[in-house]
């Protein structure tokens, strides 16, 4: 196995530029605190918009669910018995092929 060592100078310079940019941004905000007020206002507006959209979507889903529920109806099986005495272990229900006895792909 051959290893090739590549230089990380370019990514190191990129990280250094990002750090210097963050420091410059912090100094700029320190000398201009009104920027924080503007950012807080923008963040507040965004949070309110997201909450209002989430509430609208929730209400729309709730209102749309009612007609779907009414149309769907309820199905009940009346020809089956659900007594615990009728339950058998799986091994007793398998055919010689290893398939369930009531398997739809059973060869007849």
N, C-alpha and C positions, 0 to 999 in steps of 0.2 A: 504494500500500500504506500502510495506516494502522497506526501502532504505538501501543499503549496501554501506558503504564508503570504497573505495579502496585506497591504498597508491599510491601516485604519485612520490615516491622517485626515482624509477628507471628511469622514464622519465625525472625527474629533473636532475639526474646525467648525463643522455644522453645529455640534452641541455647544461649543464655546460661543458661537454667534447667537444661538437661542438664549443662552444664559445672559449674555450681555444685553440682548434686546429686552429680556424680562427685567433686568436691573434698571435699564433706561426707562422702561414703562413705569416701574415702581417710583423712580425719582420724579418723573413727570406728574404722576398722580399725587405724589406728596406735595408738589408745588401748586397743583390745581385740584383742590378737593371737590370742586363743583362737578367734576367728571364722575366721581363716585355717586353723587346724588342723582345725576342723569342715568347712570347705569342701574341704580337701584329702582328708579322709576320705570325704566324699560323692563327690568326683570319683573317688577310687580305687574305691569300690564300684561306681559307674556304669561305669567302664572294665572292671572284672572282669565285670560282668553282660553288657555288650556283647560281650566276647570269648567268654564262655561261650555266649551265644546264637548267635554266628557259628559257633562250633565245632559246636554242635548242628545247625544248619541244614546245614553242610557235610557232617556225617556222615549226616544224613537224606537229602540229595541223593545221596550216594554209595551208600547202601544201596538207595534207590529206583531208581537207574540200572541196577543189575544185573538185576532182573527185566525191565525194559524192553529191555535189550540182548539178553537171552535170547529174549524174544518176537519181537523185530524180525528176527533172523536176518540172513543175508547174501545179497545178490543178485549174481549174476554173469551177464554177457552172454557167451554162447558162440557166437552167430551173427555176431559182428562181428570184423573184423580191425583191428588197431591198428598195422599196419606204417606206417612213415614214407613208404614208396613210394606208398601209397594216398592221401596227402594232396594235394589240388589247391587252387590259389588260388581265392578266392571268386569272382573275375570269371568263371572258366570254369564255375562252377556256376549262374550266374544265367540265367533264361529271358529271352525277349525282353521280357517285362513288367517285368523287374528283380527278380522274386521268385526265391527259391532253387528249384532244380529239384525238390527233394523236399518242397516246401512243402505242408502239409496243406490249405491253402485254395486250392490250385491247381484251376482249372476244368478238368474233363475232358470 
